[in-house]
Amino acid sequence: MEQQCGQAGGAGGQGSLMGMLFPLAIFVVIFYFFIIRPQKKRQRTQDELLASLTRGDQIVTIGGFFATIREVKDDGLIVEVAEGVKVKILKTAVATRRGSAAQQKEAAPAGE
């Protein structure tokens, strides 16, 4: 009698284990699509921006400085933040590229 009860309890334990793993798997999938995938997309976009920076581009740094690129180097940029004031910054300090409204409208359809 005890053996039968022990075996029945063991079979029920396996079913509850699958019942616990299914919600966990759903959580992992949701986490991937709402957290990891968008972050990878933002990182890819930022990498493309940094690779495409050229002399004369107007940028905004992560510190909020508006600047114009005067020189592009391997590890950084020489930017002019005011007339005659040049500063060396890391490429990763660039938040966005500025431009005229017409340039942004032309770039938007190509990016989509």
GIZISUL-V122470 format. One record per residue. N is the residue number from 1. PHI is phi as a letter, one per 40 degrees, with the letter a starting at -180 (NA if undefined). BURIAL is I if it has 16 or more other ideal C-beta (glycine too) atoms within 10 Angstrom, else O. D_FIRST is the distance of its C-alpha to the first C-alpha in whole Angstrom. Layout:
# GIZISUL-V122470
n phi burial d_first
N PHI BURIAL D_FIRST
N PHI BURIAL D_FIRST
This chain:
# GIZISUL-V122470
n phi burial d_first
1 NA O 0
2 c O 4
3 c O 5
4 c O 5
5 c O 7
6 c O 9
7 c O 10
8 c O 11
9 c O 13
10 c O 15
11 c O 16
12 c O 17
13 c O 19
14 c O 21
15 c O 22
16 c O 23
17 c O 25
18 c O 27
19 c O 28
20 c O 29
21 c O 31
22 c O 33
23 c O 35
24 c O 36
25 c O 37
26 c O 39
27 c O 41
28 c O 42
29 c O 43
30 c O 45
31 d O 46
32 c O 48
33 c O 50
34 c O 51
35 b O 52
36 c O 52
37 c O 54
38 c O 56
39 c O 57
40 c O 58
41 c O 60
42 c O 62
43 c O 62
44 c O 63
45 c O 66
46 c O 67
47 c O 67
48 c O 70
49 c I 72
50 c O 72
51 c O 73
52 c O 76
53 c O 78
54 b O 81
55 c O 85
56 g O 86
57 c I 83
58 c O 82
59 b I 79
60 b O 77
61 c I 75
62 c O 72
63 c O 74
64 g O 76
65 c O 79
66 c O 81
67 a I 83
68 b O 84
69 c I 83
70 b O 86
71 a O 85
72 b O 81
73 b O 80
74 d O 77
75 b O 75
76 a O 77
77 b I 80
78 b O 83
79 b I 83
80 b O 86
81 c O 85
82 a O 89
83 d O 92
84 g O 93
85 b O 89
86 b O 87
87 b I 84
88 c O 81
89 b I 78
90 c O 75
91 c O 74
92 c O 70
93 c I 72
94 c I 73
95 c O 72
96 a O 73
97 b I 77
98 c O 79
99 a O 82
100 c O 84
101 c O 82
102 c O 83
103 c O 82
104 c O 78
105 c O 79
106 c O 79
107 c O 76
108 c O 74
109 c O 74
110 c O 74
111 c O 71
112 c O 69
